[in-house]
C-alpha cells in the first residue's frame, strides 16, 4: 500500500511533461478568467486556483485553495488544503488540515493531521488515508483504507472498510457500508442506530500490538522531511556553490564517480593508519573530520542533484529552484523504495557528488 501511495503521489510529475506552466512566489494565484491548458506547477506561501485547469495541477505552499475545476489529477502539499471544486481524476494531498468539499472523480489519497470530507463532496474511487482525525461525511464509490487516531464515517461507502484506529471507529446514523468492515483497535466500534452494514464486521485484535504499519509510514514521512529539509537548507545557504557543483557533475559524472568511490574507501583507511602513530594522530583526526563533513554535505546534496536530473528529463526547467529540492526529495524516496536498483542509483549519485566535492576541495587548496 505504501508503494501504491507514493506511486500515486508522483503520478502528476511523471505524466504530461510537455508544455507545463510553472509559477512561484509569495502568493501564486490563477484568476477566474484564466484557463490552464498544460500541466500547472505552483510553489508559494499561498496558492489559489480560481481558473479552470485542463490538465494536472501540482501545488506546494503554506495554504492551497482550489476554487475551480481540475479536469485531471491534483497533487497538493500544504499546511492547509481546501478543495472547493470538482477534480476530474485522482487527488493526492499531504497537509496539516485538509477539507474536501466537492466531487473527486477517482481515488483520494491523503496524509493529513485533520481530514474533513464534507457532505457536499463525493469520491468516485477509493479513499486511502493516514491521518490524525478523519471525518467522512460524503459518499465513497469504492473502499476505505487507512490508519488514523480517530475515524467517523457518516455516509455511503460502496465497498469495504479496512482501517486501523486508535480511538473507537464511529459509524454515524447516515453510515451505509455496502461491503465488509475490518478494523484494528483497542476498543469496539461505536455504531449509530440507523447505521447499515451489509457485510460482516470484524474486530481484528490479533494485530493490535503490532505497530509495523505505523512505523513504516512514520519512517517514510520522516525520511521525506529530512530530504526536503536537507535540500532546502543547501538551496538557501549555498545555492550558487551547489549549482556550480552539480553542473560540474553533469560535465564529468563518470570520472567524478570513480574519484568519489576511491576517496570513500581510502580516506578512512589512511586516517586510521595515521592516527595509530603519535606523530600522525592530529593529521589523521583532521583528515577524518574533513571526510565526515564532506560525506554529510554529499548526502545533503543528493535531493538537489536528483531533483535537477528529473526536472531536466521532464523538461521542467534547467535551473535549480525550491521546486527542485522538493521534487528531488520525492524522487529519492521513490528510488529507495525500489529494491536493490533504487539504492544503487542513489549511491551512485552520492559517489559522484562526493567526487565533485573532493575535486573542488583540491582546487581550493591548490589555488591557495
Secondary structure, 3 states (H helix, E strand, C coil): CHHHHHHHHCHHHHCCCCCCEEEEEEEEEECCCCEECCCEEEEEEEEEECCEECCCEEEEEEEEEECCCECCCEEEEEEEEEECCCECCCEEEEEEEEEECCEECCCEEEEEEEEEECCCCEECCCEEEEEEEEEECCEECCCEEEEEEEEEECCEECCCEEEEECCCEEECCCCEECCCEEEECCCCCEECCCCEECCCEEECCCCCCCCHHHHHHHHHHHHHHHHHHHHHHHHHHCHHHHHHHHHHHHHCHHHHHHHHHHHHHHHHHHHHHHHCCCCCHHHHHHHHHHHHHHHHHHHHHHHHHHHHHHHHHCCCCCCCCHHHHHHHHHHHHHHHCCCCHHHHHHHHHHHHHHHHHHHHHHHHHHHC
